[in-house]
């Protein structure tokens, strides 16, 4: 009888210990995280940069990227990103001679970004970048496709900055509002030609992108610094724009917000409560974390990426993609790096795509598997340990 009492006590102790360990493991597990599937790795283009991928209304995926020769291209996937079609040219670089001063330059095309509308039209924006100053203005241009990205219209220039690299405009991105207005955000040096400052600007269209507001709105500005690389999303009531903010030594991912009803009547300045750090656990000031990309998923999560030197060298050129997640557009947690690469390689100018059913895609321009920088995609699953 004594033996069975002692056995029962031992079993109770073991069960308590086991429960305690399980509770400790549960306590250490983040409430939200992303699991990356290395088996899903796919090369979209052997050479390319600044990739963006989105799901179209017909269920296919469309990828846009720079070919690193001055052009921007798109490719289709009809099998969830496993294989990709031949490329289609959207914007090609061109040569231009200024009739006033006789100078010539090559106008390279950069920073592709696109959005599909309810009528199935695709709007595609990019950045015109002359390779020589005082020839052609740095510009934001748009084209339209009415056949799912197979053919494209003539270009429409919607904004022009100065014909100088130090006073240019950069990195356009779209946001579709619930009332079908389209907003076009971009980084803008043009208003600050006597300084090195930069703001986030916005143009708007209420006719499916046929015409655009002639006067830009200033979305955000930190005096003496350079707000950059805007990407916006909305919850239907407020607009949230991820930006890179260098007001604290190195660039960090910040968010500026505004009610849709207010629509950026006043710019979000440095001390505004509508400007805040995106990360719940801030990175050290010496760590670079720029080029943010923000999406909201159909499952109600927010996912943010940036390129960073975190746990790497101090050389930002060799930074890598890092991704964080949240159930609201703030307090992002659980940083993970989708692409495993050595310190001598890079994974930059990244983006994210909501694939539905709790899955996302991370897309990067990286040389982690070759000497050339190419476009790679990997899929991840959002894990909610609270469910």
Protein Blocks (a to p, Z undefined) as FASTA:
>chain_A
ZZmmmmmmmmmmmmmmmmmmmmmmmmmpcfbdcdddfklgccfbfbdchiacdddfkopa
cddddehnopacddddfegolaccddddfbdcdddddfklopacddddehiacdddfkop
acdddddddfbehkbccdddddddfegolaccddddfbdcdfbfklccehiaddddfkop
acdddddfklmmmbcbdcddddddfegolaccfbdcdfbdcehiacehiadddehlaccd
ddddfkgopacdddddddfklnomaacdfklckbccfbfbdcdfklccehiaddddfkop
acdddddfehiafblklgccdddddfbdehiehiacfbacdfkbccehiadddebjhiac
dddddfklbmbdcddddddddddfkZZ
